[in-house]
Amino acid sequence: MRIDNYNLYYSLSLALALLLFSCSGPNTSSESDASTEVAATTGEERASPLKSISGKIGDKTIAVQYGSPGIKGREIWGDLVPYGEVWRTGANEATYISLEADVLVEGEPLPAGKYSLFTIPREDEPWTVILNSEWDLEHGHFQYKEEHDVLRVDVTPTWVDESQEWLSIELVSDGLHVKWEKLVLPITIE
């Protein structure tokens, strides 16, 4: 009887270990809803969570994926994010935008496709918004190459009174809003 209890215990322990091991793999599911704006994390534990949004601007479906850094008591503009230098507009890998149809960005044509989104922040001038054909960059601005820029436009940021701890990119009726700290960078897309 002792041997049977041992075998039962061993079999149950092995089954539980296999179950736990099989459940601990990477989460490969993704959530998106083309008809509404959705923000979701990938399930990874990161200092700057990976976020994705999707929705429609007019009749055009758009999706964005970005790393969402926090302020965490740091000085952001002109320090953590230097003025006059290319910024990946997020954290970790490059932020990218996926367009299912041709659009106009700040009145300039951009064909359907996937693009990395970069900006060049400036202290008292409009920012440069860059859409680059190399969208799958693991290390963001460290791999950025200007020769792959598809579009550059200037956008004037606005500054608000209330500070936002975590960077967010939101779909709005007329485009995208990049928000972080007291900045709102409105990018018109039609």
ABEGO torsion letter per residue (X at the ends): XAAAAAAAAAAAAAAAAAAAAAAABBBABBBBBAABBBBBBAGBBBABBBBBBBEBBEABBBBBBBBBBBAGGBBABGBABBBGBBBAGEBEBBBBBBBABBBBBGGBBBBBEBBBBBBBBBAABBBBBBBBABABBAAEAAABBAAABABBBBBBBBBBABBBABBBBBBBAAEBBBBBEABBBBBBBX
